[in-house]
């Protein structure tokens, strides 16, 4: 299955280390610009059904504000308890000022 990229927001709308929540094809996504890159990660914590975009960003990871688990923005893997399951990450492309994200699920 090929990836389908959709516009998530403008690059100028993203502040460094400040997550932005968007919904793409019914999927909640947290966009994060940090360390010169833009990452897209599923916005729902795998441990407790809360929004990751309300958490802090540090060292290319996003922390769940409720229980403190951090997720690597590149891989979605948790780096500490209580979360044990990764959250999905999505491919990102930048075209001009457009941030494009593919939330296409692999079959």
DAJO-V704461 format. One record per helix or strand of 2 or more residues. SS is the DSSP state (@ for helix, = for strand). FROM is the first residue (numbers start at 1). LEN is the number of residues. If there is no record, write none. Layout:
<<SS FROM LEN> <SS FROM LEN>>
//
This chain:
<<= 6 5> <@ 11 3> <= 20 5> <= 27 8> <= 37 6> <@ 52 3> <= 57 2> <= 61 3> <= 70 3> <= 89 7> <= 98 5>>
//
